[in-house]
Every structure is written in structure tokens, then in C-alpha cells.
Amino acid sequence: MLGVLRLPDGGEVPLDGDVLVGRRPSSQAAPGAAPRLVTVEGQGGVSARHLEFVLDGWTVGVRDLGSTNGTVITRPFEPAQRLTAFELVAIEPGTRVTLAGEATVVFEADQA
């Protein structure tokens, strides 16, 4: 496990595979290859399939899936950056990922 995703409601999701986040996430991936589906509530701006966290070896990336209201990441000690749709961007622990300006997910390192 590379870490956890801290959700807006205080819940945690282990980052041990790809994660699809949105208002009503769904996946057509084959069983065994399907990402973990995580529902995030917002004020109506979060897309049904908003973004995904992708693991590639020891690297964690995030990709906006063409959401209507966009995604902004804020890495530690760096200015906020709006993601380009479908572009995979590497992130590090402490990165805040804000969906549609409404809901923030934080990538935290594994404390084990």
C-alpha cells in the first residue's frame, strides 16, 4: 500500500490499486482489473466519473476524466495547478486534490 486517500467526510481509502472518484463512479474494467470506486459528495459540481488515482510502480498519479467543473491539485509548498483533462500527473504525499472546487481528497503516505 502506497498510502491512503483522506476523503472530505473524514473516511480513508487505502491506496493499494487504482481508484475512481466521483458523484456516481462506475467502471467497465474486467474483474480483477477494476479500480476501487469511491463516491464523493459535493454541491452538484462533482461529475459522476470525475477523476482517477493511478498507481504505476511506486508512483501515484491523478487524472481528471474530462469532468465538467475541473480538478485542482495543490502539492506541498507549491501553488495550485488546474489539471488538463485526461493528462496523468504524478503527485506526492500531502497533495490536496479538489474536485469542482467543492470536495477535497488528500493523498497521505502510509504510516505503517
Secondary structure, DSSP 8 states (H G I E B T S, - for coil): --EEEE-TTS-EEE-SS-EEEESS------TTT--EEEE---SS-S-TT-EEEEEETTEEEEEE-S-SS-EEEE-TTS--EE--TT--EEE-TT-EEEETTTEEEEEEE---
